[in-house]
Amino acid sequence: MALRTRHKLLALLPTLAMATLAAACGTVQDNPSGGGGGAPGNTSAAAIPTPTKDDALAALVPADFKSDGKIVVGQDQSYPPNEFVDSGQVVGMDVDLGKAIGQKLGVEFTFENSAFDGIIPGLAAGRYEAAMSSFTINAERLQQVDMVSYFTAGTSAAVLKGNPDKLTLDTLCGKNVAVQKGTVQVEDLEGRTAKCTQAGQGAINVQQFQNQTDANLALTSKRVQAMVADSPVIDYAIKVTGNQLEQVGQTYDSAPYGIILPKGKGDFAKAVQGALQALIDDGTYKKILEKWGVQQGAVTKAEVNPAPAG
């Protein structure tokens, strides 16, 4: 599964969080943490400095993009801790990082919610000027857009605590497994299903959901027996639910996330890469990742169109 994207899950929550979870069905206007934003056990904004504008990098932003003082960023805001809605506000690691990049470039990054599989088409249509939504860098996407690497994640699987069906990554044949539509995890499950049928076993019943929150609900309501998503999403969900979920097997197919930018826009990708590298170098990037408990995915170098994994 050398491609891949991103997304999250929840489980048997306390009463307040469970009410939130029920509201998540069909909407991303939820608070999956059952409380304030941020990573469990580290909800403080923790002295994240406000970046100063870099005039040289700001000059590289296309004039038609910066003329209104903002960059419109496409996101699927149903993917804690990377991007989600908490108390009516979009928050998350990607949001904080995008805002910091914008401050470095002297423009405001504003985030617009979208179905995940509609983000790149929306960029092509001019609805968005960038996208930050846990997109894994892969060859297919690089044919359509530029990408600036900023994080590394793998794929993980989760089940209810205690693993009542005694599943492993190699025993999903004939089982119901939830996944978000349009993610590379779908391709991974399709490949696993092919192996199941070749071995004379039942196909995996892959249940695709438009929103990650709906995939989460399918697991917590026991309509599926497992779910696959990006590793930070699974890690966050386990913490949020008070360890009422558990990971199955090891994280696999680690690959970089990329900020998506339109091709043919001069030095825009170079501007974003330079701003991100400055945040890495001055420690702001690290503080943002630590705020959300995802520092294990940190990179030391931002690159434009790095070679995709696999």
C-alpha positions as CSV (number, residue, x, y, z in Angstrom):
1,M,0.0,0.0,0.0
2,A,2.5,2.6,-1.2
3,L,-0.1,5.2,-1.7
4,R,-2.4,6.0,1.3
5,T,-4.1,9.0,3.0
6,R,-5.4,9.5,6.5
7,H,-8.2,9.2,9.1
8,K,-9.6,8.3,12.6
9,L,-11.7,6.2,15.0
10,L,-13.6,6.2,18.3
11,A,-15.1,3.6,20.6
12,L,-17.1,2.8,23.7
13,L,-17.0,6.3,25.3
14,P,-18.4,7.7,28.5
15,T,-21.9,9.2,28.3
16,L,-20.9,12.7,27.2
17,A,-18.5,11.5,24.5
18,M,-21.0,8.8,23.3
19,A,-23.6,11.5,22.7
20,T,-21.0,13.3,20.6
21,L,-20.2,10.2,18.7
22,A,-23.8,9.6,17.9
23,A,-24.0,13.1,16.5
24,A,-21.0,12.4,14.3
25,C,-23.0,10.1,12.0
26,G,-23.6,12.0,8.8
27,T,-21.6,15.1,9.9
28,V,-18.1,16.2,10.7
29,Q,-19.3,18.9,13.1
30,D,-18.3,16.8,16.1
31,N,-15.9,16.8,19.0
32,P,-14.4,13.3,19.0
33,S,-12.3,14.0,22.0
34,G,-15.4,14.4,24.1
35,G,-14.0,17.7,25.5
36,G,-11.5,20.4,24.6
37,G,-9.3,20.2,21.6
38,G,-5.7,18.9,21.5
39,A,-4.2,15.6,22.2
40,P,-5.2,13.7,25.3
41,G,-3.0,14.6,28.2
42,N,-1.5,17.5,26.3
43,T,-4.3,19.9,25.6
44,S,-2.3,23.1,26.3
45,A,-1.3,25.3,23.4
46,A,2.1,25.1,25.1
47,A,3.8,28.3,24.1
48,I,3.8,27.9,20.3
49,P,5.5,31.1,19.0
50,T,3.9,33.3,16.4
51,P,6.2,33.1,13.3
52,T,7.4,36.3,11.8
53,K,6.9,37.0,8.1
54,D,9.8,36.2,5.8
55,D,9.7,38.9,3.1
56,A,11.8,36.9,0.6
57,L,9.5,33.9,0.9
58,A,6.4,36.0,0.8
59,A,7.5,37.5,-2.5
60,L,7.3,34.0,-4.0
61,V,3.6,33.6,-3.4
62,P,1.6,34.1,-6.6
63,A,0.1,37.6,-6.8
64,D,-3.3,36.3,-7.7
65,F,-3.3,34.1,-4.5
66,K,-2.1,36.8,-2.1
67,S,-4.1,39.7,-3.5
68,D,-6.9,39.0,-1.0
69,G,-4.5,38.3,1.8
70,K,-5.5,34.7,2.2
71,I,-4.9,31.2,0.9
72,V,-8.0,29.0,0.8
73,V,-7.0,25.5,1.9
74,G,-9.2,22.4,1.2
75,Q,-9.6,19.8,4.0
76,D,-11.8,16.9,5.1
77,Q,-12.3,18.0,8.7
78,S,-13.2,14.6,10.1
79,Y,-9.8,13.2,10.9
80,P,-8.5,13.9,14.5
81,P,-5.9,14.8,15.5
82,N,-4.9,16.1,12.1
83,E,-7.9,18.1,11.2
84,F,-11.3,18.1,12.8
85,V,-14.1,20.4,14.2
86,D,-14.1,21.1,18.0
87,S,-16.7,23.5,19.5
88,G,-17.5,24.9,16.0
89,Q,-13.8,25.6,15.2
90,V,-11.5,23.7,12.9
91,V,-8.5,22.5,14.8
92,G,-5.7,20.0,14.5
93,M,-2.1,19.5,13.7
94,D,-2.5,20.4,10.0
95,V,-4.5,23.5,10.9
96,D,-1.9,24.8,13.3
97,L,0.9,24.0,10.9
98,G,-1.0,25.7,8.0
99,K,-1.6,28.8,10.0
100,A,2.1,29.0,10.9
101,I,3.1,28.6,7.3
102,G,0.7,31.4,6.3
103,Q,2.2,33.7,9.0
104,K,5.6,33.0,7.6
105,L,4.4,33.9,4.1
106,G,2.4,37.0,5.2
107,V,-1.0,35.5,4.2
108,E,-3.8,33.9,6.2
109,F,-4.4,30.2,5.6
110,T,-8.2,29.6,5.8
111,F,-9.6,26.1,5.8
112,E,-12.7,25.0,3.9
113,N,-14.3,21.6,4.6
114,S,-14.8,19.1,1.8
115,A,-15.3,15.5,1.1
116,F,-11.9,14.0,1.0
117,D,-12.1,12.7,-2.6
118,G,-13.3,16.1,-3.7
119,I,-10.3,18.1,-2.6
120,I,-7.9,17.6,-5.5
121,P,-10.7,18.1,-8.1
122,G,-11.6,21.3,-6.1
123,L,-8.1,22.5,-6.3
124,A,-8.0,21.8,-10.1
125,A,-11.3,23.8,-10.4
126,G,-9.8,26.8,-8.6
127,R,-12.0,26.4,-5.5
128,Y,-8.9,25.9,-3.3
129,E,-5.4,27.4,-3.6
130,A,-3.8,24.6,-1.5
131,A,-4.8,21.5,0.5
132,M,-3.7,20.1,3.8
133,S,-5.6,17.0,4.7
134,S,-3.1,14.2,5.5
135,F,-2.5,13.4,1.9
136,T,0.1,10.7,1.4
137,I,2.5,11.5,-1.4
138,N,2.2,9.1,-4.3
139,A,3.0,9.0,-8.0
140,E,-0.7,9.4,-9.1
141,R,-1.1,12.6,-7.1
142,L,2.2,14.0,-8.3
143,Q,0.9,13.8,-11.9
144,Q,-1.8,16.3,-10.9
145,V,-0.3,18.5,-8.2
146,D,2.9,19.6,-6.5
147,M,3.4,18.3,-3.0
148,V,5.6,19.5,-0.1
149,S,6.5,16.8,2.4
150,Y,5.9,17.6,6.1
151,F,5.1,14.5,8.1
152,T,5.5,10.7,8.0
153,A,2.7,8.3,8.9
154,G,1.9,4.6,8.4
155,T,-1.3,2.6,8.3
156,S,-2.7,0.9,11.4
157,A,-5.7,-1.2,12.2
158,A,-7.9,-1.1,15.3
159,V,-10.6,-3.2,17.0
160,L,-12.5,-3.0,20.2
161,K,-10.5,-3.5,23.4
162,G,-9.8,-7.2,24.0
163,N,-10.0,-8.0,20.3
164,P,-13.2,-10.1,20.7
165,D,-12.9,-11.6,17.2
166,K,-9.2,-12.4,17.8
167,L,-8.2,-10.7,14.5
168,T,-4.8,-10.1,13.1
169,L,-3.9,-8.2,9.9
170,D,-3.7,-11.6,8.2
171,T,-7.1,-12.9,9.3
172,L,-9.4,-10.3,8.0
173,C,-10.9,-12.6,5.3
174,G,-14.6,-12.7,5.6
175,K,-14.7,-9.9,8.1
176,N,-16.4,-6.5,8.1
177,V,-13.8,-3.7,8.0
178,A,-14.5,0.0,7.9
179,V,-12.4,2.5,6.0
180,Q,-12.8,6.1,4.7
181,K,-13.7,6.4,1.0
182,G,-11.0,7.7,-1.2
183,T,-8.1,6.8,1.0
184,V,-5.2,4.5,0.1
185,Q,-6.3,2.2,2.8
186,V,-9.1,1.2,0.4
187,E,-6.5,0.0,-2.0
188,D,-4.7,-1.9,0.7
189,L,-7.9,-3.7,1.7
190,E,-8.7,-4.5,-2.0
191,G,-5.3,-6.1,-2.2
192,R,-5.8,-8.1,0.9
193,T,-9.3,-9.2,-0.4
194,A,-7.7,-10.5,-3.6
195,K,-5.3,-12.6,-1.6
196,C,-8.3,-13.9,0.5
197,T,-10.2,-15.1,-2.6
198,Q,-7.1,-16.5,-4.2
199,A,-6.6,-18.6,-1.1
200,G,-10.2,-19.8,-1.3
201,Q,-11.4,-17.8,1.7
202,G,-14.2,-15.2,2.0
203,A,-13.6,-11.7,0.7
204,I,-13.1,-8.9,3.2
205,N,-16.4,-7.0,3.4
206,V,-14.9,-3.5,2.9
207,Q,-17.4,-0.9,4.1
208,Q,-16.4,2.6,2.8
209,F,-17.7,5.8,4.5
210,Q,-17.6,9.3,3.2
211,N,-16.5,10.7,6.6
212,Q,-14.0,9.1,8.9
213,T,-16.3,9.8,11.8
214,D,-18.9,7.4,10.2
215,A,-16.3,4.7,9.9
216,N,-15.5,5.2,13.6
217,L,-19.1,4.9,14.5
218,A,-19.4,1.7,12.5
219,L,-16.7,0.1,14.7
220,T,-18.0,1.4,18.1
221,S,-21.5,0.3,17.3
222,K,-20.2,-3.2,16.3
223,R,-21.4,-3.0,12.7
224,V,-17.8,-3.8,11.7
225,Q,-15.1,-5.8,13.4
226,A,-12.1,-3.7,12.5
227,M,-11.1,-0.4,11.0
228,V,-7.9,0.8,9.2
229,A,-6.6,4.4,9.1
230,D,-3.5,6.4,9.4
231,S,-1.3,5.7,12.4
232,P,-1.7,9.0,14.2
233,V,-5.4,8.7,13.8
234,I,-5.5,5.3,15.4
235,D,-3.1,6.4,18.2
236,Y,-5.3,9.4,18.9
237,A,-8.5,7.4,19.0
238,I,-7.1,4.9,21.4
239,K,-6.1,7.7,23.8
240,V,-9.3,9.6,23.4
241,T,-11.4,6.5,24.2
242,G,-9.4,5.8,27.3
243,N,-7.9,2.7,25.7
244,Q,-11.3,1.2,25.0
245,L,-9.9,0.4,21.5
246,E,-6.6,-1.3,20.7
247,Q,-4.3,-1.5,17.7
248,V,-3.9,-4.8,15.9
249,G,-0.5,-5.7,14.6
250,Q,2.2,-3.2,13.7
251,T,2.0,0.0,11.8
252,Y,3.1,-0.6,8.2
253,D,3.7,1.2,4.9
254,S,5.0,4.4,6.4
255,A,5.1,7.2,3.9
256,P,5.3,11.1,3.8
257,Y,2.3,13.4,3.9
258,G,2.4,16.3,1.5
259,I,0.9,19.8,1.4
260,I,-0.9,19.9,-2.0
261,L,-0.3,22.8,-4.3
262,P,-1.4,23.5,-7.9
263,K,1.1,23.0,-10.7
264,G,2.0,26.0,-12.9
265,K,2.0,28.6,-10.1
266,G,5.6,29.7,-10.3
267,D,7.5,29.5,-7.1
268,F,4.5,28.8,-4.8
269,A,5.7,25.3,-3.9
270,K,9.2,26.7,-3.1
271,A,7.6,29.4,-0.9
272,V,5.7,26.8,1.1
273,Q,8.7,24.5,1.4
274,G,10.9,27.4,2.6
275,A,8.3,28.5,5.2
276,L,7.9,24.9,6.5
277,Q,11.7,24.4,6.7
278,A,12.0,27.6,8.7
279,L,9.4,26.3,11.1
280,I,11.3,23.0,11.4
281,D,14.6,24.8,12.0
282,D,13.3,27.2,14.7
283,G,11.4,24.6,16.7
284,T,7.9,25.8,16.0
285,Y,7.1,22.7,14.0
286,K,8.1,20.4,16.8
287,K,6.0,22.4,19.3
288,I,2.9,22.0,17.1
289,L,3.4,18.2,16.7
290,E,4.0,17.8,20.5
291,K,0.7,19.7,21.1
292,W,-1.2,17.0,19.2
293,G,0.9,14.1,20.4
294,V,2.1,13.2,16.9
295,Q,5.8,14.1,17.2
296,Q,6.8,10.5,16.3
297,G,6.0,11.5,12.7
298,A,8.2,14.5,12.6
299,V,10.5,15.1,9.6
300,T,13.7,17.1,9.6
301,K,13.6,18.2,6.0
302,A,10.7,19.6,3.9
303,E,11.0,18.8,0.2
304,V,9.1,19.7,-3.0
305,N,7.8,16.6,-4.8
306,P,9.9,14.0,-3.0
307,A,9.9,10.5,-4.5
308,P,6.9,8.6,-3.2
309,A,7.3,5.6,-1.0
310,G,7.1,2.2,-2.7
